[in-house]
Amino acid sequence: MRITVTVDGVEYRDDVEPRTLLVHHLRERLGKTGTVVGCDTSNCGACTVHLDGRSVKSCAVLAVQADGREVTTIEGLARDGELHPVQRAFHQNHALQCGFCTPGMIMQAVDLLADNPDPDEDEIRHGLEGNLCRCTGYQNIVAAVRDAAQELSPAGGGE
Amino acid sequence: MTATAEPEVGKARRRKEDARLITGATRWTDNMQLAGMLHMALLRSPVAHARITSVDVTRAVGMPGVLVVLTGRDLADEQGSLPCVWPITEDMLAPPAPALAVDRVNFAGEAVALVVARSAAEAHDALAEIDVDYEDLPVVLDLEEAVRDGADLVHPDLGTNKSATWVFDSAAAGTGTDVDQAIAESEVVVERTFRQQRLIPAFMEPRSVVVDPSPDSVTMWSSTQVPHILRWMLSAVLGIPEQRIRVIAPDVGGGFGGKLQVTPEEVLTLLAARRLGKPVKWTESRTESMLSAHHGRDQLQRITISARRDGTVTGLKVDLLADMGAYLRLISSGVPILGAFMFNAIYKFPAYRFTCTNVFTTKVPTDAYRGAGRPEATFAIERIMDELAAELGVDPLELRERNWIGHDEFPFTTVAGLTYDSGDYEAATARAKELFGYDALRAEQAERRADGDPVQLGIGISTYTEMCGLAPSRVLGALRYAAGGWEHAAIRMLPTGKVELITGTSPHGQGHVTAWSQIVADRLGVPFEDVEVLHGDTRVSHRGMDSYGSRSLAVGGVAVALAADKVLAKARTVAAHLLEVAEDDVEFTAGAFSVRGTSTTMALGDVVVAAHVAHDLPDGVEPGLDAEATFDPENFSYPHGTHLCATEVDTQTGAVKIRSYVCVDDVGKVVNPMIVEGQVHGGLAQGIAQALYEEAVHDESGTLTTATLADYLLPSAVDLPHFTTDRTETPATSNPLGVKGVGEAGTIASTPAVVNSVIDAVRHMGVTGIDMPCTPMRVWKAIHHRAADVPTTPGAGGGLGSVTPRGGAE
């Protein structure tokens, strides 16, 4: 099937098998290997991207379902060479170790903050419940999201 | 040692590694694309134990895109046997371990055929067209059944399911007295049997292998922790000259011991690529990973402790059955032995005996998982100390204090024959008690008990130590481990004054690039940013023993410092020559040489250039300042700490909630406190997960029923508490940096702290033990005295979505 998907601001037209998952389309056809596959039951969230601005697990979306829509991956989050505040906060707070879950975790955190710009610790933990990390024990991830929330708030102002 | 104005070591430097990890520019093995690359998929046995009576690949070969289908029979003459490098006893039994099963399968998940196709999807499609006929053999699942006379055998040729029995006896070793006598003469004896459930490392990055088979040299990219060991073993197993194998561990996701392996899949990808003369990639699915990557733990521990009425311990006897699974993988056999020296922990036992029998079952092989042997030991001793305290009617912390090694008694040689170089258990415990509010929580506990509160409070303690920094080579050799324990580093001083550091460690999330840069920056007085750290490619880092066992800093980091010292020693000679003074008159501070008593200086960068161009060097001095060093310590390192956990246990539902978790660890000197704290957090998460959530469960036919992340409960952010962490610092005396290693500490310490706390909450209700993971069902049954029929269905709570609004699985 022929689909047109805009990924990180670039429009791509491709023929795909109907069974192709969005994550495989991104990785294998478009070379968007920043988005990774961590499981096969949509539990781990490593493949999280934004579809029309909302987070989805791209292993649970068919490529054909993205036809005519806009996808943002971890590779498209920074603007004009400037890291997104959530990316910066992950770095500052040591919210990653091996970094395999990080793209999905960051994309989910961005979505969480869009929904709730000022989440408390409990709300952050629940907002990230569908994204698994085996390295950090989550504590620094929670701290990073709170930091980013502050930076993104109208009254915030970075570091 | 020299230092820049503000030392790098000790600073919470943000990591160099992060830049590509947070932007999606990471180089995972599965990201590799090579021209003409093909894809391999593996057919795995659905049955645990069977004879393969026929394999029909006819239809699979005709499937679209398929290039080749191979069975074990096809590869029997070239695949060799996967290595086990730790023959723990002279008579250890080890069955042949083919990468692709030839005529029998011995665990569900074992690979029986491979397909190589143009795309991964086509390879997987073809798997469905392979017909394998199995003739079932009896499964061997239970450890105690497996060692009974007349038991069904996993490997009938061996005549037994026992691989080896390894014994340490303090009376025989001359490190203590006879344990049976100690127990016979004791006033109090407590005996318990603990089950170390089987765990799955469940690293987030599934394993992936790419092999490019050029005729003169084979290149393998693999998501491995051990590129150097892998290269050596591939050569040994397949007979390929080692100089013609290049192994690259590119960006590798967390391994936790799970990627300390030479895998069937690495061998098969190589064989397939070689046969086809084309690059081949294999990447596993999550379920494949759970079914075939090695598992961890899985021991049955019978522990006997004896003491005097006043609480002084007099003897410790440990009898283990350790489940190896179906084969011995790289160090399967040695994992329980790494625990043998740790059961006595920080306590002054006069008598000790450890006996471990390694047992074959028809399950996935076990091998290293974070802590490897030491979490098992620490769990058993810390649990039985609590049981002894209950028997004696004393506070469990008081019992520990009575028996631990005092800070003024170091170095201390233990009943297991190790010499602990340094530590201060009093200081770590005092700090932990303070942060925890120990006395107030004990008071609240008493109140809740008196009130009959349906939610009871428990306090769990773990005052652990561990032996890590795996080295020294001589000791490993004495334990019959086939490899060494040293580590290597090399420094290239570039003509512009920048530095390339080559390390034999193989980081996969630990932040070595940052920490090693800090060490080099301090030693050489160069900016942190000027140091580039190279690793994980055997053509670049040609010597190394890789990363596991909390060894990278305590062995590899020290080698880095020693290499830098060698650079400086030579630079001093060159500088003195150029400055026309005696070497003794030259001092090095903050990146420059100066002549004592004068204002004459020469920057290291100038010495580097002078040594590089070699226009004017002293006679007999070779051009260049590059240097390398190999460090092999005389002793292990011994981090320690005190972990305190408070849980609230709902006696009506069995639900457990961690209310507070405090740990004070002593990992010696710290290079980067931010990284150390991160390691502790992650370690705690995995240790707590063993206590409360994770368990690999097999059904009665030997099928792993927890083979997805929906069934095997990896904790999410909701399932874990906020941790309060702090440190005390007693430097290691076994290395010049004073460092001890931190990778495994949190995992080793936390499991017993949590379980002790759960039991402490309900001990007054008659509970003296709950198997791990302490699921609500198990806790509830223990409280209501129905523990005898705890089901073997998945212990964890049914995956995500089943957590209560405030955490804890249902």
HADDOCK unambig.tbl for C-alpha pairs under 7 A between the chains (distance, minus, plus):
assign (segid A and resid 33 and name CA) (segid B and resid 31 and name CA) 5.94 0.50 0.50
assign (segid A and resid 34 and name CA) (segid B and resid 24 and name CA) 3.63 0.50 0.50
assign (segid A and resid 34 and name CA) (segid B and resid 25 and name CA) 5.82 0.50 0.50
assign (segid A and resid 34 and name CA) (segid B and resid 26 and name CA) 6.64 0.50 0.50
assign (segid A and resid 35 and name CA) (segid B and resid 24 and name CA) 6.74 0.50 0.50
assign (segid A and resid 38 and name CA) (segid B and resid 204 and name CA) 5.82 0.50 0.50
assign (segid A and resid 38 and name CA) (segid B and resid 205 and name CA) 5.93 0.50 0.50
assign (segid A and resid 38 and name CA) (segid B and resid 206 and name CA) 6.38 0.50 0.50
assign (segid A and resid 38 and name CA) (segid B and resid 286 and name CA) 6.71 0.50 0.50
assign (segid A and resid 39 and name CA) (segid B and resid 285 and name CA) 6.53 0.50 0.50
assign (segid A and resid 39 and name CA) (segid B and resid 286 and name CA) 4.64 0.50 0.50
assign (segid A and resid 40 and name CA) (segid B and resid 285 and name CA) 6.58 0.50 0.50
assign (segid A and resid 40 and name CA) (segid B and resid 286 and name CA) 5.91 0.50 0.50
assign (segid A and resid 41 and name CA) (segid B and resid 708 and name CA) 7.00 0.50 0.50
assign (segid A and resid 41 and name CA) (segid B and resid 709 and name CA) 6.99 0.50 0.50
assign (segid A and resid 41 and name CA) (segid B and resid 710 and name CA) 6.86 0.50 0.50
assign (segid A and resid 43 and name CA) (segid B and resid 709 and name CA) 6.08 0.50 0.50
assign (segid A and resid 43 and name CA) (segid B and resid 710 and name CA) 6.36 0.50 0.50
assign (segid A and resid 74 and name CA) (segid B and resid 23 and name CA) 5.83 0.50 0.50
assign (segid A and resid 74 and name CA) (segid B and resid 24 and name CA) 5.65 0.50 0.50
assign (segid A and resid 75 and name CA) (segid B and resid 23 and name CA) 5.52 0.50 0.50
assign (segid A and resid 75 and name CA) (segid B and resid 24 and name CA) 5.35 0.50 0.50
assign (segid A and resid 87 and name CA) (segid B and resid 22 and name CA) 5.89 0.50 0.50
assign (segid A and resid 91 and name CA) (segid B and resid 14 and name CA) 6.85 0.50 0.50
assign (segid A and resid 91 and name CA) (segid B and resid 18 and name CA) 6.21 0.50 0.50
assign (segid A and resid 92 and name CA) (segid B and resid 14 and name CA) 6.39 0.50 0.50
assign (segid A and resid 97 and name CA) (segid B and resid 509 and name CA) 4.47 0.50 0.50
assign (segid A and resid 97 and name CA) (segid B and resid 510 and name CA) 6.26 0.50 0.50
assign (segid A and resid 98 and name CA) (segid B and resid 253 and name CA) 4.97 0.50 0.50
assign (segid A and resid 98 and name CA) (segid B and resid 254 and name CA) 5.35 0.50 0.50
assign (segid A and resid 98 and name CA) (segid B and resid 508 and name CA) 5.73 0.50 0.50
assign (segid A and resid 98 and name CA) (segid B and resid 509 and name CA) 3.53 0.50 0.50
assign (segid A and resid 99 and name CA) (segid B and resid 21 and name CA) 5.43 0.50 0.50
assign (segid A and resid 99 and name CA) (segid B and resid 253 and name CA) 6.94 0.50 0.50
assign (segid A and resid 100 and name CA) (segid B and resid 204 and name CA) 6.52 0.50 0.50
assign (segid A and resid 100 and name CA) (segid B and resid 205 and name CA) 6.10 0.50 0.50
assign (segid A and resid 100 and name CA) (segid B and resid 253 and name CA) 5.86 0.50 0.50
assign (segid A and resid 101 and name CA) (segid B and resid 204 and name CA) 6.93 0.50 0.50
assign (segid A and resid 102 and name CA) (segid B and resid 22 and name CA) 6.45 0.50 0.50
assign (segid A and resid 103 and name CA) (segid B and resid 22 and name CA) 6.37 0.50 0.50
assign (segid A and resid 103 and name CA) (segid B and resid 24 and name CA) 6.38 0.50 0.50
assign (segid A and resid 125 and name CA) (segid B and resid 717 and name CA) 4.96 0.50 0.50
assign (segid A and resid 125 and name CA) (segid B and resid 718 and name CA) 5.16 0.50 0.50
assign (segid A and resid 126 and name CA) (segid B and resid 718 and name CA) 5.86 0.50 0.50
assign (segid A and resid 128 and name CA) (segid B and resid 717 and name CA) 6.61 0.50 0.50
assign (segid A and resid 129 and name CA) (segid B and resid 716 and name CA) 5.47 0.50 0.50
assign (segid A and resid 129 and name CA) (segid B and resid 717 and name CA) 5.69 0.50 0.50
assign (segid A and resid 129 and name CA) (segid B and resid 718 and name CA) 6.10 0.50 0.50
assign (segid A and resid 132 and name CA) (segid B and resid 716 and name CA) 5.64 0.50 0.50
assign (segid A and resid 134 and name CA) (segid B and resid 203 and name CA) 6.37 0.50 0.50
assign (segid A and resid 134 and name CA) (segid B and resid 204 and name CA) 6.37 0.50 0.50
assign (segid A and resid 135 and name CA) (segid B and resid 254 and name CA) 6.85 0.50 0.50
assign (segid A and resid 135 and name CA) (segid B and resid 682 and name CA) 4.85 0.50 0.50
assign (segid A and resid 136 and name CA) (segid B and resid 678 and name CA) 6.03 0.50 0.50
assign (segid A and resid 136 and name CA) (segid B and resid 681 and name CA) 5.84 0.50 0.50
assign (segid A and resid 136 and name CA) (segid B and resid 682 and name CA) 4.37 0.50 0.50
assign (segid A and resid 137 and name CA) (segid B and resid 681 and name CA) 5.16 0.50 0.50
assign (segid A and resid 137 and name CA) (segid B and resid 682 and name CA) 4.51 0.50 0.50
assign (segid A and resid 137 and name CA) (segid B and resid 685 and name CA) 4.94 0.50 0.50
assign (segid A and resid 138 and name CA) (segid B and resid 717 and name CA) 5.65 0.50 0.50
assign (segid A and resid 139 and name CA) (segid B and resid 722 and name CA) 6.36 0.50 0.50
